[in-house]
Amino acid sequence: MNDDQVSRKVADLAGDQSELQWVIEGVLPAASLIMLAGEPKKARKTLTAMRLGLDVAQGLPFLGTMKTHSRRVVYTFLEDGMKRGARRFRHLGVDPILHENVAMAATFGAASYWSIHERISTTEDPIVWVIDPLAELMVHNKVSDENNANEVTNFLRPLRELCQSKGHTIILVHHFRKAGDRARGSSALEAAVDGWWSLKPGRAVAGGHHPVNANVTLRDGDDCRFGIRFEVDKATGLIGMTHRAAKDDSDDDEVEEAKARKPSKKRQSTMEVAGKIRALLIQQPEQVWTQGRLADEIGCSVPTVGNAIAELRSTGNIEEPEGAWGYRYKIR
């Protein structure tokens, strides 16, 4: 195939790109692998994932404001049993047993998990599959070291293939590290997903309730931030969850925290990061870099590094050296 044929082929592929499809407009792309992570208990990850699932299953606006596209939802409990899971759903006002668009599953071993995986892989209509928590799934699948990039990448590959081949959306509920606001495990985990939601508890508001701030980072689509307000009806025990405007999310403590953050927390544009990668690789032409290491060095998210690398690759500035997972700048 000559250069002209290659150029035409690339142009054809570019012309075939369809518009990005959403499960929840602006925050949850369809056919994607998404990580939803936060501090244990305080970030209310499970409640958020369950509310998301219920709103999508019913075709209701997520948190009352964000447009959803209805899908069947499968929620897999890897720590809670079916009874406890159903009880938590009822606290949100819906009995999952009576709702045809919501399915629950509980797994306590690799065999039962792969049985669910096989059934979902044969489902033709795109669904949303929530796996809660990811750490327990790793245990089931004998991932001996969650900090090992090769193990994590191989473990996630079947889930990525399920998203790409069937159009399913898979949400992995995960924990932050004990220190910091990054997900536990290898940076390959963040590199493998199509986006993530980082949940952080905010300052207590009237009534003693703690809102949660959600930072959404997507490989495709714009990053965004929103808040979630939780209210408990003392008479019924029902938990109400509503959208909280981003402008209400900051308080004096959070402003001071933001000022004290390291440059690594600063959000940077794809072109800005591409320029920094280019300069870094020129300075160290023999060094092979992983996306996670580049993100740590430059001070940005792994998906942003991925987008910047794609930009550099499109102009012929990046090559992948044989036998190593990393990228090296090609000096012309």
Secondary structure, DSSP 8 states (H G I E B T S, - for coil): --HHHHHHHHHHHHHT-----EEETTTEESS-EEEEEESTTTT-HHHHHHHHHHHHHHT--BTTTB-B---EEEEEESSS-HHHHHHHHHHTT--GGG-TTEEEEE--SHHHHHHHHHHHHT--S-EEEEEE-HHHHHHHTT-S-TT-HHHHHHHHHHHHHHHHHH--EEEEEEEB-SSSSSBSS-HHHHHHSSEEEEEEE----TTS---EEEEEEESSS--EEEEEEEEE-TTT--EEEEEE-GGGS--HHHHHHHHHS-GGGS---HHHHHHHHHHHHHHSTT--B-HHHHHHHHTS-HHHHHHHHHHHHHTT-EE--TTSSSBEE---
